Amino acid sequence: MNDRADSPAPQRLEHDVTAGPGGAMTDEVGVITGDLTLATHTLPDGRAHIAIQYTGAEEWYTLTGSPVPLPGGGLAALHADVLRRVQRGGCAEAPH
């Protein structure tokens, strides 16, 4: 039987987002701007890694401040928070 209520929580979430003025800060290349794809995924130690890329590119970058502890709301809450941060721009980083 495959009951949706018994399905495990998502381990990876990915969405496209347009960065606000000032973009998002990455560890590898500094600020990136424009049309981006954001991905968050759980790590075995209970934290989450946040990666970002130019939409359609192959290279992923670590959002500065990642990895972070999962909040009480889980991966979906963290992902939504980071999406809002990137949409606002201002050198968006992972939540502290």
Residue pairs with C-beta under 8 A, 6 or more apart in sequence:
9 74
9 75
9 76
10 75
10 76
11 41
11 42
11 75
12 39
12 40
12 41
12 42
13 39
13 40
13 41
13 75
13 76
13 79
14 37
14 38
14 39
14 40
15 37
15 38
15 79
15 83
16 35
16 36
16 37
16 38
16 55
17 35
17 36
17 37
17 38
17 83
17 86
17 87
18 34
18 35
18 36
18 87
19 32
19 33
19 34
19 35
19 36
19 86
19 87
19 89
19 92
20 86
20 87
20 88
20 89
20 90
20 92
21 89
21 90
22 31
22 33
22 89
22 90
22 91
22 92
23 31
23 32
23 33
23 34
23 86
23 89
23 91
23 92
24 31
24 32
24 33
24 36
24 52
24 63
24 85
24 86
24 89
24 91
24 92
24 93
25 31
25 63
25 64
25 91
25 92
25 93
26 32
26 52
26 61
26 62
26 63
26 64
27 61
27 62
27 63
27 64
28 61
28 62
29 61
31 91
32 52
32 54
32 61
33 89
34 54
35 54
35 55
36 52
36 53
36 54
36 55
36 86
37 52
37 53
37 54
37 55
37 56
38 50
38 51
38 52
38 63
38 79
38 82
38 83
38 86
39 50
39 51
39 52
39 53
39 60
40 48
40 49
40 50
40 51
40 75
40 78
40 79
40 82
41 48
41 49
41 51
41 75
42 48
42 70
42 75
43 49
43 67
46 69
46 70
47 67
47 68
47 69
47 70
48 66
48 67
48 68
48 69
48 70
48 75
48 78
49 62
49 66
49 67
50 62
50 63
50 65
50 66
50 67
50 68
50 78
50 82
50 94
51 60
51 61
51 62
51 63
51 66
52 60
52 61
52 63
52 86
53 59
53 60
53 61
63 82
63 92
63 93
63 94
64 93
64 94
65 93
65 94
65 95
65 96
66 94
67 94
68 78
68 94
68 95
68 96
70 78
71 77
71 78
71 81
71 95
78 95
81 95
82 92
82 94
82 95
85 92
85 93
85 95
86 92
